[in-house]
Amino acid sequence: MIKKILLAVSGLGHAEEMLKTLKEVPAIQQADVTVLHVVPAQTTAQVMTAKWEEGGKILGSAIETVNLDPSKVTAILRQGDPKDVVCQVADEIDADLIIMGSRGLKRLQSILSNSVSQYVFQLSSRPMLLVKDDIYIKKIKRVMVAMDGSEAAKECLKLALFLTRDIKGGQLILAYVDKNLSSKAGEVSTIEAENNPILAPAIAEAKRQGVQTRAVVGASKPAEEICRLAQENDVDLLILGSPDRRPSIAKSFVDIDRLVSSSLSDYVRVNATCPVLLARTAG
């Protein structure tokens, strides 16, 4: 399911460290990796030359940090606007996953600061693993999926099972937020989970694939509860569906309305205390 990974590096943040950790997951070990660094246009040839040299060093350092198999990695150094180039290269190599660092800026801040990760998240239809600068990256054992019955959540479940099933001691945590609950929240029994129409199919599929699973339920506000449940359960990776509601005519423009309005995926991206994998589903 994940055979081609695009790692966008800037020389800052934890994206390289995240990929190194992810490559320890059995399902990912054979994936081909493209490491990309983008050099923005400069005012003089002298400055441009220096930036190209610096970019080459950043690429080399990233490949060394991740300790990649030379036969499984491609390095790309390209000039342009980083926001556009990341999307272009992802399409060129048909990436199954984009890994990027993120400053964890809130919506309006992202717009005003011209955030690369937010722009790519808006315009790419590919799964993105965002790694905030202020989080601690741990070996992946506990993977949480936010379940709500949507097609995006079902795709996230497939991805989580793909990642978790061969991890020794790995555990899949199914998180469901019931907005009708006022106070009851936390881990639910197997019987309760198997009688829940949202959780039951996921539990059955996990059992079929031999993945250890447990379910947790949150109450009230979904975005806040997903972050809380992830922190309380010491989650190493959170997978969240993010349906793409933009019409095709608007694919080339950042959806400002989506950025400044209430967005569950955007809240989680900013506030989660673990890496967040956002799976985009069209429709």
C-alpha positions in Angstrom: 0.0 0.0 0.0 2.9 2.4 0.7 5.5 1.6 -1.9 6.8 5.2 -2.7 7.5 7.8 -0.1 8.4 11.4 -0.7 10.4 13.0 2.1 10.5 16.8 1.8 13.4 18.2 3.8 14.4 21.7 4.7 17.2 21.1 7.1 15.0 21.9 10.0 12.5 19.8 12.0 12.0 16.1 12.5 10.9 14.8 9.1 14.0 12.8 8.6 13.8 11.3 12.1 10.2 10.4 11.4 11.1 8.5 8.2 13.9 6.7 10.1 11.4 5.5 12.7 8.8 4.6 10.0 11.3 2.5 8.1 11.5 0.2 11.1 7.9 -0.8 10.4 8.1 -4.1 8.5 5.4 -3.0 5.9 7.5 0.1 5.0 11.0 -1.4 4.8 10.9 -2.1 1.1 9.4 1.2 0.1 11.3 3.4 -2.3 12.1 6.9 -1.0 12.6 10.1 -2.8 14.3 12.8 -0.7 13.5 16.3 -2.0 14.9 19.7 -1.2 13.7 22.8 -3.0 15.9 25.9 -3.5 13.8 29.1 -3.8 14.8 31.5 -6.6 17.5 34.0 -5.5 18.3 37.6 -6.6 21.9 36.9 -7.7 23.8 34.1 -9.3 26.3 34.1 -6.4 23.5 33.6 -3.8 21.9 31.0 -6.0 25.1 29.0 -6.2 25.5 29.1 -2.5 21.9 27.9 -1.9 22.4 25.0 -4.4 25.5 23.9 -2.5 23.7 24.2 0.8 20.8 22.2 -0.6 23.1 19.4 -1.7 24.5 19.2 1.9 20.9 19.1 3.3 20.0 16.2 1.0 23.2 14.3 1.9 22.6 14.9 5.6 19.0 13.6 5.4 20.0 10.5 3.6 22.7 9.8 6.1 20.4 10.5 9.0 17.8 8.0 7.8 20.5 5.5 6.8 18.7 4.6 3.6 19.6 1.8 1.2 21.2 3.6 -1.8 19.3 1.3 -4.1 16.0 2.4 -2.6 16.5 6.2 -2.5 16.5 9.0 -5.1 17.7 12.5 -4.2 16.1 15.5 -6.0 17.4 19.1 -5.7 15.1 21.4 -7.5 14.6 25.2 -7.9 11.2 26.8 -7.4 8.5 27.6 -4.9 8.6 24.8 -2.3 4.8 24.6 -2.0 4.4 24.0 -5.7 7.4 21.8 -6.2 6.5 19.3 -3.5 3.1 18.8 -5.1 4.7 18.4 -8.5 7.3 15.9 -7.5 4.6 13.9 -5.5 2.7 13.6 -8.7 5.7 12.8 -10.8 6.8 9.9 -8.7 3.2 8.9 -7.8 3.9 9.0 -4.1 1.9 6.9 -1.8 2.9 9.1 1.2 4.4 12.6 1.7 6.4 13.2 4.9 6.9 16.9 5.8 7.8 18.9 8.8 5.3 21.3 10.2 5.5 24.3 12.5 2.1 23.5 13.8 0.7 26.9 13.0 -3.0 27.6 13.4 -5.2 28.3 10.3 -4.9 32.1 10.1 -1.2 31.9 11.0 -0.6 29.4 8.2 -2.2 31.7 5.7 -0.2 34.7 6.8 3.1 32.9 7.0 2.7 31.1 3.7 3.0 27.7 5.3 4.3 25.1 2.9 2.9 22.1 4.7 -0.6 23.7 5.0 -0.5 24.5 1.3 0.5 21.0 0.3 -2.1 19.5 2.6 -4.8 21.6 0.9 -3.8 20.8 -2.7 -2.5 17.2 -2.6 -4.8 14.3 -2.7 -2.1 12.0 -1.3 -1.7 10.9 2.4 0.5 13.2 4.3 2.5 12.5 7.5 3.0 15.8 9.3 5.7 16.1 11.9 5.6 19.1 14.2 8.8 20.6 15.4 7.9 20.3 19.0 6.9 16.7 19.3 9.0 13.7 20.5 9.1 10.9 17.9 8.9 7.4 19.3 9.2 3.9 17.9 5.8 3.0 16.4 3.9 0.5 18.5 0.5 2.1 19.2 -1.4 3.4 16.2 -4.7 5.2 16.6 -7.4 5.6 14.0 -10.3 8.0 14.4 -13.4 6.2 13.3 -16.7 7.9 12.3 -18.2 5.6 9.7 -17.0 7.8 6.8 -15.2 6.5 3.7 -12.1 8.4 4.7 -12.1 6.6 8.1 -12.4 3.3 6.3 -9.4 4.1 4.2 -7.5 5.1 7.3 -8.3 1.8 8.9 -6.9 -0.1 5.9 -3.7 2.0 6.2 -3.4 1.4 9.9 -3.9 -2.3 9.6 -1.2 -2.3 6.8 1.2 -0.6 9.1 0.4 -2.4 12.3 -0.1 -6.0 11.4 3.6 -7.0 11.3 4.8 -4.8 14.2 5.9 -7.1 17.0 3.8 -6.0 20.0 1.9 -3.5 17.8 -1.5 -2.4 18.8 -4.3 -0.7 16.9 -6.5 1.7 18.9 -9.9 2.6 17.5 -11.1 6.0 18.7 -14.8 6.9 18.4 -16.3 10.2 19.6 -20.0 10.1 20.4 -21.2 13.7 20.5 -24.3 12.5 22.3 -22.3 11.4 25.4 -21.9 14.0 28.1 -19.4 12.5 30.4 -18.8 8.7 29.8 -15.5 8.4 28.0 -12.5 6.1 28.0 -11.7 2.5 27.1 -14.8 0.4 26.3 -15.2 -3.3 26.8 -15.0 -5.8 23.9 -18.7 -6.5 24.1 -19.6 -2.8 24.0 -17.2 -2.2 21.1 -18.6 -5.2 19.1 -22.1 -3.9 19.6 -21.1 -0.4 18.3 -22.1 -0.1 14.6 -19.1 2.1 13.9 -16.5 0.0 15.7 -17.7 -3.5 15.1 -16.7 -3.9 11.4 -13.2 -2.4 12.2 -12.7 -4.9 15.1 -13.8 -7.8 12.9 -11.3 -6.9 10.2 -8.5 -6.4 12.7 -9.2 -9.8 14.2 -9.2 -11.3 10.7 -5.7 -9.8 10.1 -4.4 -10.8 13.5 -4.0 -7.3 14.8 -4.3 -6.6 18.5 -7.1 -4.0 18.9 -8.8 -2.0 21.6 -11.4 0.7 21.5 -11.7 4.0 23.2 -14.6 6.4 23.2 -14.7 10.1 23.7 -17.5 12.5 24.4 -18.5 16.0 23.2 -16.2 17.8 20.8 -14.6 15.4 18.3 -11.4 17.3 17.5 -10.5 18.0 21.1 -11.4 14.5 22.2 -9.3 12.8 19.5 -6.2 14.8 20.7 -7.0 14.0 24.3 -7.5 10.3 23.6 -4.2 10.1 21.6 -2.3 11.7 24.5 -3.9 9.6 27.2 -3.2 6.4 25.4 0.4 7.4 24.6 -0.2 7.0 20.9 2.9 6.9 18.6 1.0 7.7 15.4 -2.4 9.1 14.8 -4.2 8.4 11.5 -7.1 10.7 10.6 -9.3 10.9 7.5 -9.6 14.3 5.8 -12.3 14.3 3.1 -11.6 16.7 0.2 -14.7 18.8 -0.3 -13.3 21.3 -2.8 -14.8 21.2 -6.3 -12.4 20.3 -9.1 -12.4 23.8 -10.5 -10.8 25.0 -7.2 -8.1 22.4 -7.1 -5.4 25.0 -8.1 -6.4 27.4 -5.3 -5.9 27.1 -1.6 -9.4 26.9 0.0 -9.3 29.9 2.3 -12.8 29.2 3.6 -11.7 25.8 4.8 -8.6 27.2 6.4 -10.3 29.9 8.4 -13.4 27.9 9.3 -13.7 25.1 11.8 -11.8 22.0 10.6 -11.3 18.9 12.6 -8.3 17.7 10.7 -6.7 21.2 11.0 -7.3 21.3 14.8 -5.7 17.9 15.2 -2.8 18.7 13.0 -2.0 21.7 15.2 -2.8 20.3 18.6 -1.9 16.6 18.6 1.1 15.6 20.7 2.2 12.8 18.2 2.8 12.6 14.5 -0.4 12.9 12.4 -1.0 11.0 9.2 -3.8 12.7 7.2 -5.4 10.5 4.6 -7.1 12.5 1.9 -10.2 11.0 0.3 -11.9 12.6 -2.6 -15.6 13.3 -2.5 
